[in-house]
Amino acid sequence: MTWKNPSSSVTKKFKVKRSAAKVVATVFWDAKGVILLDILPQGQCINAARYCSTLDRLKEAIRRKRPWLLRRGVVLQ
């Protein structure tokens, strides 16, 4: 509870709606910006196969957007 001056105006309370769905996003970036944004479809889990396919898409995105990184060796952390 906060103390207010009796002559001050009443603050409005906003209604909050629940979000429609939860989303899992995996983002890979470097100093130049986003390399890959991977959004997991609703109802799916991250398992070994999904993780491997995401890394394959990351390698392809690096090849298209930052080819010099693959030539000098990329360290993923």
Rosetta silent file (secondary structure, phi, psi, omega in degrees, C-alpha in Angstrom):
SEQUENCE: MTWKNPSSSVTKKFKVKRSAAKVVATVFWDAKGVILLDILPQGQCINAARYCSTLDRLKEAIRRKRPWLLRRGVVLQ
SCORE:     score description
SCORE:     0.000 S_00000001
   1 L     0.000  137.202  178.519    0.000    0.000    0.000 S_00000001
   2 L  -112.254  146.931  177.459    1.281    3.447   -0.861 S_00000001
   3 L   -85.814  134.442 -179.756    0.488    6.702    0.850 S_00000001
   4 L  -132.249  157.987  174.687   -1.062    9.328   -1.384 S_00000001
   5 L   -72.403  134.719 -178.729   -2.242   12.848   -1.073 S_00000001
   6 L   -57.715  -24.844 -178.992   -6.080   12.891   -0.782 S_00000001
   7 L   -89.077   -3.417 -179.204   -6.278   15.363   -3.671 S_00000001
   8 L   -76.123  155.081 -177.838   -4.216   13.202   -6.062 S_00000001
   9 L   -75.532  157.941 -179.303   -5.944   11.376   -8.897 S_00000001
  10 L   -81.550  134.989  178.313   -6.720    7.674   -8.751 S_00000001
  11 L   -79.530  144.295 -179.916   -4.406    5.435  -10.770 S_00000001
  12 L   -85.227  142.933  174.815   -6.007    3.187  -13.365 S_00000001
  13 L  -103.053  130.932 -179.209   -5.576   -0.562  -13.196 S_00000001
  14 L   -92.087  144.157  176.727   -5.118   -2.307  -16.515 S_00000001
  15 L   -80.606  137.148 -179.502   -6.693   -5.645  -17.279 S_00000001
  16 L  -110.546  128.923  176.906   -4.201   -8.355  -18.075 S_00000001
  17 L  -101.887  145.529  175.850   -5.056  -11.139  -20.512 S_00000001
  18 L   -71.291  148.130  178.471   -3.298  -14.466  -20.486 S_00000001
  19 L   -69.611  154.000 -176.382   -1.186  -15.179  -23.524 S_00000001
  20 L   -67.498  -39.123 -177.484   -2.659  -17.511  -26.120 S_00000001
  21 L  -157.569  157.584  174.412    0.211  -20.007  -26.028 S_00000001
  22 L   -85.593  143.309 -178.750    3.701  -20.546  -24.728 S_00000001
  23 L  -128.053  137.032  174.334    6.466  -20.279  -27.305 S_00000001
  24 E  -109.461  120.222  179.068   10.007  -21.611  -27.150 S_00000001
  25 E  -120.286  135.855  175.171   12.447  -19.642  -29.281 S_00000001
  26 E  -113.038  124.980 -176.190   16.138  -20.406  -29.737 S_00000001
  27 E  -120.027  130.116  174.246   18.221  -17.475  -30.950 S_00000001
  28 E  -114.297  129.091 -178.834   21.791  -17.628  -32.248 S_00000001
  29 E  -146.309  166.468  172.178   23.578  -14.317  -32.700 S_00000001
  30 E  -135.932 -166.569 -176.801   26.944  -12.649  -32.869 S_00000001
  31 L   -65.080  -21.908 -178.948   28.170   -9.049  -32.701 S_00000001
  32 L   -89.422  -11.322  177.928   26.692   -8.322  -36.144 S_00000001
  33 E   136.328 -167.356 -177.220   23.176   -9.507  -35.287 S_00000001
  34 E   -73.685  132.952  176.585   20.875  -12.513  -35.339 S_00000001
  35 E   -97.826  -44.181 -178.942   22.088  -15.507  -37.346 S_00000001
  36 E  -148.276  135.270  172.857   19.186  -17.893  -36.734 S_00000001
  37 E  -119.050  116.245 -177.861   15.844  -17.682  -34.960 S_00000001
  38 E  -115.812  119.857  179.903   14.272  -21.091  -34.389 S_00000001
  39 E  -107.620  125.875 -178.904   10.744  -21.261  -32.985 S_00000001
  40 E   -80.051  124.951  178.444    9.560  -24.568  -31.600 S_00000001
  41 L   -61.628  149.100 -178.442    6.026  -25.450  -32.739 S_00000001
  42 L   -62.387  137.001  178.815    3.473  -25.784  -29.964 S_00000001
  43 L    92.372   -7.740  178.071    3.206  -29.301  -28.605 S_00000001
  44 L  -100.904  157.136  177.612    6.745  -30.326  -29.573 S_00000001
  45 L  -116.583  160.356  174.681    9.681  -30.849  -27.229 S_00000001
  46 L   -85.185  112.806  176.546   13.365  -30.264  -27.665 S_00000001
  47 L  -124.015 -175.449 -175.692   14.912  -33.699  -28.079 S_00000001
  48 H   -61.062  -42.447 -178.759   18.157  -34.934  -29.639 S_00000001
  49 H   -65.267  -43.279  179.448   16.741  -35.034  -33.175 S_00000001
  50 H   -65.545  -40.858  179.674   15.300  -31.523  -32.923 S_00000001
  51 H   -63.402  -43.351  178.795   18.542  -30.193  -31.431 S_00000001
  52 H   -64.297  -40.906  179.694   20.609  -31.752  -34.238 S_00000001
  53 H   -67.786  -34.467  176.225   18.322  -30.315  -36.920 S_00000001
  54 H   -64.894  -41.784  178.196   18.566  -26.872  -35.301 S_00000001
  55 H   -66.791  -34.820  175.334   22.371  -27.090  -35.370 S_00000001
  56 H   -64.260  -42.769  177.889   22.231  -28.157  -39.040 S_00000001
  57 H   -66.634  -33.357  176.590   20.066  -25.112  -39.829 S_00000001
  58 H   -64.551  -44.327  179.402   22.503  -22.956  -37.854 S_00000001
  59 H   -61.296  -41.072  178.265   25.428  -24.204  -39.920 S_00000001
  60 H   -65.965  -40.320  178.609   23.503  -23.434  -43.124 S_00000001
  61 H   -65.528  -39.248  176.661   22.573  -19.960  -41.847 S_00000001
  62 H   -64.956  -40.497  179.488   26.209  -19.261  -40.970 S_00000001
  63 H   -61.452  -37.765  179.993   27.244  -20.464  -44.435 S_00000001
  64 H   -79.188  -42.944 -171.450   24.783  -18.014  -46.034 S_00000001
  65 H   -94.641  -34.211 -176.721   25.172  -15.004  -43.710 S_00000001
  66 L  -136.497   64.084 -174.645   28.722  -15.246  -42.279 S_00000001
  67 H   -60.669  -28.507 -179.579   30.761  -17.556  -44.549 S_00000001
  68 H   -65.843  -23.960  178.739   34.081  -16.266  -43.191 S_00000001
  69 H   -67.170  -37.180  179.929   33.224  -17.732  -39.781 S_00000001
  70 H   -70.426  -32.903 -179.738   33.219  -21.277  -41.151 S_00000001
  71 H   -68.886  -35.385 -178.055   36.591  -20.790  -42.848 S_00000001
  72 H   -97.201   -2.586  177.289   38.321  -19.687  -39.665 S_00000001
  73 L    93.404  118.909 -178.239   36.439  -22.048  -37.353 S_00000001
  74 L   -98.878  136.839  174.647   33.402  -21.180  -35.289 S_00000001
  75 L  -107.629  118.024  178.031   33.253  -21.784  -31.573 S_00000001
  76 L   -97.733  128.465  179.259   29.711  -22.367  -30.326 S_00000001
  77 L  -124.159    0.000    0.000   29.156  -21.767  -26.622 S_00000001
